[in-house]
């Protein structure tokens, strides 16, 4: 993780870096522009040195005063003017003897370590929050898809119910038409039955003819037949 644009003066980090433990007064001039965070108990020393000018962290390798080549490269590329002003644009590997320098304020180093730790914790929490937001977004998308599927299923069922309702209405209309036809047919049969019953009742209620009257009618008919026969003979004779 690299942090840029931090003001070392504001953080209380001005002053030379701490001396190397067990190395006497020999130190690299590059460490005048860098410092290490105080190592916490149970944790190894940081592999990065923080530039006092810009706040950027530069990998320096394990141990103190080791890997100063990367520190010099950073100074020459990013802070060349500051090196020219101080007259310390020497070889990256030049080691000079120097008197013992006072230790920097432990509180400043401790504050910087706490700040780095807090920044790391903030970055971790930010990453965790991003993952949590992504997880929630995926969960929301999953729920939205589930809601869409349920809505589609409800819509499909509504269409099926509507089709079934229309089919039932068609069946009801067809049944009503058939019942109307049967009703008309029944009324016609009832009318015919009443007419037949009326004729039977009228025939049964008519008085029977008397025998004498029937005999007279037969005699009259017989006389008429005889007269007709005689007339026929007379006509035949005349013609002959």
C-alpha angles and dihedrals in degrees: 000000000000124000120196135180096036116145107228090198092059091049092051093243101129120124133058125315120259118273121259112265112248094003100097118219098327113115140148118258087226088075089067085075098039138051138187126230114248108264114244122229111277093012128101121243115275117265090214131077119206119227111234091208102053105006094238118146116232125192109243103171128242122322132019121295088014121120096018089148089080089048092053091047090053092049094048094047099040106023106028093137092054090052092050091050093051093041092230100124091125131139114301091234097047110123117190131188113249135175119261109283123214117260114255119246108287089213091059092051090043092050090050091050091049090048092050090047091049091048090050090048090049091050090049092049090046091052091047091049091049090052090046091050091049090049091050091047090052089048090050091049090050091050092047090052090048090050090049090051091049091048090050091050091049091048091049091050091049090053091049091050091049092051091048091049091052091049091051090049090052090050091049092051092049091048092049091051091050092049090051091052091049090049092054092047091050092051090051091050091049091052092050091047092051091049092051092047090051092053092049092049092049092049092048093048096050113108118250116245118255118251095232094052089049091052093050090051090051092050092049090050091049092051091050089052092051092049090052092051093051092050089052092054092049092051090050093053093049092052091050 
